[in-house]
Amino acid sequence: MAVRVPARGWRPRTPVKLLDRSIIRQFLSTALFSLFAVLLIFIVIDVMEKLDDFIDKQAGWRIIVQYYIFFIPEIIKLIIPVAMLLASLFVTARLSTQNELTAMKSSGISLYRIMAPFVGIALVVSAVSVYFNGWVVPLANQKKFLIERVYLHKDVLSASGANIYIQDSRTRILSLGYFDDTRNIATRVSIQDFSPADPTVMTERMDAVSMAWDSASRSWTLGNGTRRWFNGESERLAQFTTMPAGQLHFDPDDLRKKQEKPDEMDYYTLQQFIRNQENAGQDVARWLVDFYSKISFPFASVIVVLFGVPFASQKRRGGVGVQLGISLLICFIYLIFMKVSQVFGYNGDINPLLTAWSANIIFLAGAAYVIVRVQK
């Protein structure tokens, strides 16, 4: 009988490696299922809330489906930590209930070693989430906010280019009441020219109902307005139906950038926006908090895993249900704390970088406390 000799470099699979693979497989499958389940619940609730608004605005099913396709990345960004918590909780609780954790510890495997595959997956998810939150989510939010502005008229005053002020030149200021970036039309337009000798003296003013962009000539055209000339105490007025706006140093793309919210900007765009606002003398604390939060929030996945695994490793009265309730409560307290701390950061009461990371620091300390207290 021939004896099969293992190839050089072959190593038998150790029980620990098999254990890691089993935990990773269970953890990933449970996390994906939790993510899908919470995502479905979130969408169903949101559809019930907004469906009447879509119907009132006569938005077809195609628009509604597009809206939720673009909404999915934002939802995923928010619920990834919840899915990671549920997965770590259920997998660890199952191992504990079936006495597999006891057997592992009896064989000399510590809780720290058991946590290694959980933490490893959480770190990978956090790293991917940094890119996902920084580039994928803002791109989808641009499309989502556009549908909201057109069909739901949501956040029109704050996010749709309302009350845009532009310093077009040293002597010219423009104000736009609203800019529709789907048709490249601005409404409630005012163009004010001032004297080069004295910038406090207005020499001319044009007010128009609309201003449209002509892509062929790459120029703006005013519609239905008045034009005034000022010369000392005298004033001359003329009305017009259409009139060229003259040489303006911006195009629709420039206006889109001015009306974007931080949720619509990727890392580099938001960083450049903050730099421009800072050079203009604006208070940038709010935008800095949003910028740092794009990086800090993904690491919530690691923190909830560090909390969930040791917490679920101990059998408690009430079973998995009690553990689930307490863990979810901790997760939502984390989200609430993060939102509350952002308010102080927006007001400049707390350093923006500290604001973005404060929730992670505090709950990481809580997770460390839980790890120390449980039986290894």
PyMOL commands that set and color helices and strands:
alter all, ss='L'
color gray80, all
select helices_A, chain A and resi 15-56+61-97+100-106+111-152+156-159+252-259+262-264+267-279+285-312+319-346+352-373
alter helices_A, ss='H'
color red, helices_A
select strands_A, chain A and resi 164-169+172-180+185-194+202-214+219-231+234-244
alter strands_A, ss='S'
color yellow, strands_A
deselect
rebuild
show_as cartoon
